[in-house]
């Protein structure tokens, strides 16, 4: 649903004359940046646990599948 001209003007006035598309790109970029940083941190943590035989193979594979699924769904929903 598109915004009316009055809604666009009200948004620009309240946001300090920032365009809606710029704010959208910044927020999606921030979301994806945080998700990829989290996935990298968690992957390193799980890898160290797996290398020290504290994490089983099944847990490692579940983590990889869930992380990839989370990243793909977020990219599909927010960055398409």
C-alpha positions as CSV (number, residue, x, y, z in Angstrom):
1,X,0.0,0.0,0.0
2,X,1.5,3.3,-1.1
3,X,1.7,6.3,1.1
4,X,-0.3,9.5,0.2
5,X,1.4,12.8,-0.4
6,X,0.3,14.0,3.0
7,X,1.8,11.0,4.7
8,X,5.1,11.3,2.8
9,X,5.4,15.0,3.7
10,X,4.6,14.2,7.4
11,X,7.2,11.5,7.4
12,X,9.9,13.7,5.8
13,X,9.1,16.5,8.3
14,X,9.3,14.2,11.3
15,X,12.4,12.4,10.2
16,X,14.4,15.5,9.4
17,X,13.8,15.4,5.6
18,X,15.2,11.9,5.1
19,X,13.8,10.0,2.2
20,X,11.8,6.8,3.0
21,X,13.9,4.6,0.7
22,X,17.2,5.7,2.3
23,X,15.8,4.9,5.8
24,X,14.6,1.5,4.5
25,X,18.0,0.7,3.0
26,X,19.8,1.7,6.1
27,X,17.6,-0.3,8.4
28,X,17.8,-3.4,6.2
29,X,21.5,-3.1,5.8
30,X,21.9,-2.8,9.6
31,X,19.7,-5.9,10.1
32,X,21.7,-7.9,7.7
33,X,25.0,-6.7,9.1
34,X,24.0,-7.7,12.6
35,X,22.7,-11.1,11.4
36,X,25.9,-11.9,9.4
37,X,28.1,-10.8,12.4
38,X,26.0,-13.0,14.7
39,X,26.3,-15.9,12.3
40,X,30.1,-15.5,12.0
41,X,30.5,-15.2,15.8
42,X,28.3,-18.2,16.4
43,X,30.0,-20.3,13.7
44,X,33.4,-19.6,15.3
45,X,32.1,-20.5,18.7
46,X,30.5,-23.7,17.5
47,X,33.6,-24.6,15.5
48,X,35.8,-24.3,18.5
49,X,33.4,-26.4,20.5
50,X,33.4,-29.0,17.7
51,X,37.2,-29.0,17.4
52,X,37.5,-29.6,21.2
53,X,34.9,-32.4,21.0
54,X,32.5,-30.5,23.2
55,X,29.9,-30.2,20.4
56,X,28.6,-33.2,18.6
57,X,28.4,-33.5,14.8
58,X,24.6,-33.4,14.8
59,X,24.6,-30.1,16.8
60,X,27.1,-28.6,14.3
61,X,25.0,-29.6,11.3
62,X,21.8,-28.3,13.0
63,X,23.4,-25.0,13.7
64,X,24.6,-24.6,10.1
65,X,21.2,-25.5,8.7
66,X,19.4,-23.1,11.1
67,X,21.8,-20.2,10.5
68,X,21.6,-20.6,6.7
69,X,17.8,-20.8,6.9
70,X,17.6,-17.7,9.1
71,X,19.9,-15.7,6.8
72,X,18.0,-16.8,3.6
73,X,14.6,-16.0,5.1
74,X,15.7,-12.6,6.3
75,X,17.3,-11.7,2.9
76,X,14.2,-13.0,1.1
77,X,11.8,-11.1,3.3
78,X,13.6,-7.8,3.8
79,X,16.1,-7.4,1.0
80,X,14.1,-8.4,-2.0
